[in-house]
């Protein structure tokens, strides 16, 4: 196991090491979150929301470019992305609450 120095000289390096150590501790939670996010992307949002999200977040396309490609207004893309994010947030939030309840039982 690596030791973490709190010397300010190499603060950013130490932060990276610390983050890596914490990530190992949280590996199970991170994997569970990834599975739940993938499931929510497949099942809990509309096809249009999924399509826009994949282009916007996955391929780093701008809202203007997405709007142009689909022949819609930029505000339509913005609203669709917002609603998709809200749906994912609700699904992941309630999913996390259920996992906590199961863990406490």
C-alpha positions in Angstrom: 0.0 0.0 0.0 1.3 3.5 -0.9 1.7 6.2 1.7 0.2 9.6 1.1 2.3 12.6 2.0 0.6 15.8 3.0 3.5 18.0 1.9 2.2 20.9 -0.2 5.2 20.7 -2.6 3.6 17.7 -4.4 0.0 18.4 -3.5 -1.4 17.5 -6.8 0.5 14.2 -7.1 -0.6 13.3 -3.5 -4.2 14.1 -4.4 -4.0 11.8 -7.4 -2.6 9.0 -5.2 -5.2 9.6 -2.6 -8.0 9.6 -5.2 -6.7 6.3 -6.6 -6.6 4.8 -3.1 -10.2 5.9 -2.4 -11.3 4.6 -5.8 -10.1 1.1 -4.8 -12.1 1.3 -1.6 -15.2 2.3 -3.5 -14.8 -0.1 -6.5 -18.0 -2.1 -5.6 -20.1 1.1 -5.3 -18.7 2.5 -8.5 -19.4 -0.7 -10.4 -22.9 -0.8 -9.0 -23.5 2.8 -10.0 -22.2 2.1 -13.6 -24.6 -0.9 -13.9 -27.5 1.1 -12.6 -26.7 4.0 -14.9 -26.4 1.7 -17.9 -29.8 0.0 -17.0 -31.4 3.4 -16.6 -30.1 4.6 -19.9 -31.6 1.6 -21.6 -34.9 1.4 -19.8 -35.9 4.6 -18.1 -35.4 7.4 -20.6 -37.0 7.8 -24.0 -35.2 6.9 -27.2 -34.9 10.5 -28.2 -33.4 11.4 -24.8 -31.0 8.6 -25.1 -30.0 9.6 -28.6 -29.4 13.2 -27.7 -27.5 12.2 -24.6 -25.2 9.9 -26.5 -24.4 12.6 -29.0 -24.1 15.4 -26.4 -22.2 13.6 -23.7 -20.7 10.7 -25.6 -19.6 12.4 -28.8 -19.3 16.0 -27.4 -21.6 17.4 -30.0 -23.0 20.8 -29.3 -26.7 21.4 -28.9 -26.7 23.5 -32.1 -25.1 20.6 -34.0 -27.6 18.1 -32.7 -30.5 20.4 -33.5 -29.3 20.9 -37.0 -28.8 17.1 -37.5 -32.4 16.4 -36.4 -34.0 19.5 -37.9 -35.3 20.7 -34.5 -34.8 23.9 -32.5 -31.8 24.2 -30.1 -34.3 24.7 -27.2 -35.9 21.4 -28.1 -32.6 19.6 -27.7 -31.9 21.5 -24.4 -35.3 20.6 -22.9 -34.9 16.9 -24.0 -31.5 16.7 -22.4 -32.8 18.3 -19.2 -35.7 16.0 -19.0 -33.4 13.0 -19.6 -31.0 14.1 -16.9 -33.9 14.6 -14.5 -35.2 11.1 -15.2 -31.8 9.5 -14.7 -31.3 11.4 -11.5 -34.6 10.2 -10.1 -33.9 6.6 -11.2 -30.5 6.6 -9.7 -31.6 8.4 -6.5 -34.4 6.0 -5.8 -32.2 3.0 -6.8 -29.6 4.2 -4.3 -32.2 4.5 -1.5 -33.4 1.0 -2.2 -29.9 -0.3 -2.0 -29.3 1.4 1.4 -32.6 0.0 2.7 -31.5 -3.5 1.6 -28.0 -3.0 3.2 -29.6 -1.9 6.5 -32.0 -4.9 6.6 
